[in-house]
Amino acid sequence: QVQLVESGGGLVQPGGSLRLSCAASEISFSIYAMSWNRQAPGKQRDLVAVVFSDGSTHYADFVKGRFTISRDKFENTVYLQMTSLKPEDTAVYYCNAGRNSEGYWGQGTQVTVST
């Protein structure tokens, strides 16, 4: 059974850092693209970063230079290192595993950037 479990969210001050984790079960990183997405209240869910099956990455313009996506094939975990956090980064962050028309979502983890 496919399962994605996010963790690492929390409250952080502007300029701070957080690392999110997504533990994946029954997912092969050699086949699936793994991404982080976020949704703020009242807004659509947006792609933040993706690591493709070949290891290449893509970032949304609003996080380039601040966030880094990585994966650990042995731990079957995907990470999102977030630095220089801004209040506008506040959202629920979701992990996704995608392959062609097949996709799976985690339950999300809340990130709040505030003083």
Sequence and secondary structure as in RCSB ss.txt:
>XXXX:A:sequence
QVQLVESGGGLVQPGGSLRLSCAASEISFSIYAMSWNRQAPGKQRDLVAVVFSDGSTHYADFVKGRFTISRDKFE
NTVYLQMTSLKPEDTAVYYCNAGRNSEGYWGQGTQVTVST
>XXXX:A:secstr
  EEEEE  EEE TT  EEEEEEEES  TTT EEEEEEE TTS  EEEEEE TTS EEE GGGTTTEEEEEETTT
TEEEEEE S  GGG EEEEEEEEETTEEEE   EEEEE  
